[in-house]
Amino acid sequence: MKITHELTVHGRQIHPGTELSISKERGRYRFIKHVDNNGVEWIDVWGGPKGREATRSFRPDRIKTVHYKNKTDKNLLAERRGG
């Protein structure tokens, strides 16, 4: 299993904290990590509809938009990590 904290999607570099939109999902998600387990890939993210944020996993091909500006609460990732 290979875990990385960087990914390139749609020509843009994604690092932890980069906001993404996922196809067929509401809200914005913050990237945490990319996992490749013998050819099966997914990304772990934190976010979703406001007030119902959660940790989720999606296939990288479901990334619809890599946002230029982060608009969710700045403390969202810190809250998730308990700090």
SULRA-V670970 format. One record per residue. N is the residue number from 0. RES is the residue in one letter. D_LAST is the distance of its C-alpha to the last C-alpha in Angstrom with 2 decimals. Layout:
n | res | d_last
N | RES | D_LAST
N | RES | D_LAST
This chain:
n | res | d_last
0 | M | 27.68
1 | K | 26.37
2 | I | 22.76
3 | T | 22.26
4 | H | 19.62
5 | E | 22.40
6 | L | 25.06
7 | T | 27.97
8 | V | 28.96
9 | H | 31.71
10 | G | 32.01
11 | R | 28.45
12 | Q | 25.85
13 | I | 22.57
14 | H | 19.38
15 | P | 15.78
16 | G | 14.87
17 | T | 18.61
18 | E | 19.64
19 | L | 22.42
20 | S | 24.83
21 | I | 26.11
22 | S | 29.76
23 | K | 30.54
24 | E | 26.97
25 | R | 25.79
26 | G | 22.85
27 | R | 20.92
28 | Y | 18.71
29 | R | 16.32
30 | F | 17.46
31 | I | 15.48
32 | K | 18.47
33 | H | 22.23
34 | V | 23.97
35 | D | 27.72
36 | N | 29.22
37 | N | 32.93
38 | G | 33.43
39 | V | 31.25
40 | E | 28.47
41 | W | 25.44
42 | I | 22.22
43 | D | 18.87
44 | V | 17.25
45 | W | 14.82
46 | G | 16.40
47 | G | 19.78
48 | P | 21.51
49 | K | 19.67
50 | G | 18.51
51 | R | 18.89
52 | E | 16.27
53 | A | 16.03
54 | T | 15.91
55 | R | 19.50
56 | S | 21.87
57 | F | 24.88
58 | R | 27.77
59 | P | 27.63
60 | D | 30.95
61 | R | 29.40
62 | I | 27.49
63 | K | 29.48
64 | T | 27.93
65 | V | 25.65
66 | H | 24.67
67 | Y | 25.23
68 | K | 22.95
69 | N | 19.52
70 | K | 19.91
71 | T | 17.08
72 | D | 14.32
73 | K | 12.56
74 | N | 9.12
75 | L | 10.14
76 | L | 8.76
77 | A | 5.18
78 | E | 5.88
79 | R | 7.67
80 | R | 5.57
81 | G | 3.79
82 | G | 0.00
